[in-house]
């Protein structure tokens, strides 16, 4: 820290899409209100072997998962060290989301791997991680966590929509920040793109060439998840139990299923936005890989109409907003300030989550 109100952190995000590690070196300054700058950012692709292990982690034995936890923490630490040396960066700490293997808040259980001690030792820096567990123990969903960043770093937007593996949104209601996972997003779209030999559906070209399947669309829209109100979150387990069986049982092309998913997402996301839209001329900030899905953005804007503008920001925000926000969560943890809102997660109280590791002292 160059002064008590200035912090430099590296935020790490390993999302449910599983394509790599986002690293963002960020500067934060507090002078009555928070200001931020993403100074450097890049994504380190997972080595093939590690990427496969992370994808298959939910099926690992306890011993295999423990070894992967250590291996992944060490790999992230080496990646951050290389990143900081490359750009000659000095950070106060690393704030890591970790890689979600299990998320079952109804059982008071969530697991993000990427061992803090290994990460700290390999990077040579203090580490803050495991941001979700405290909120889970307080009766919350442990997710989404990004809304604290939406609240303090992006206050001019009425809605903040993140389109990663899961689509989640945050907004103000009765002077409180609320948020929830709306639907799956890239996790299912990527699954279909891979059937065509592509890692993802570039700009939504696959979906644009498909036809909506009314039967599948109706089944998706009537899943029980959409009947839940208030704080709610989706995990891989939900997708495998409820969403994937519908897709796998359809005798339809990847193009048609992708088109149907985009239609489904646009319906559910626009419904959520309109439900909380209280005035004219509102703005929706879109981030995450889904912001590049041009076809979906067009569909969403059409459903929202002219009074609600969909804003696709600069590339650094699209790609690294979540890494930026985890860096910010780390700053708040260092200051022992609230970094998780009970109004977002449904917990019994606000909390300051995150465990600190410094293996180099």
Beta strands, then each sheet from edge to edge (+ up, - down):
strand 1: 6-14
strand 2: 20-30
strand 3: 34-45
strand 4: 93-104
strand 5: 109-113
strand 6: 127-129
strand 7: 159-163
strand 8: 166-173
strand 9: 176-184
strand 10: 282-287
strand 11: 308-312
strand 12: 355-357
sheet 1: 3+ 2- 1+ 4+ 5-
sheet 2: 3+ 2- 1+ 4+ 6+ 12-
sheet 3: 9+ 8- 7+ 10+ 11+
end
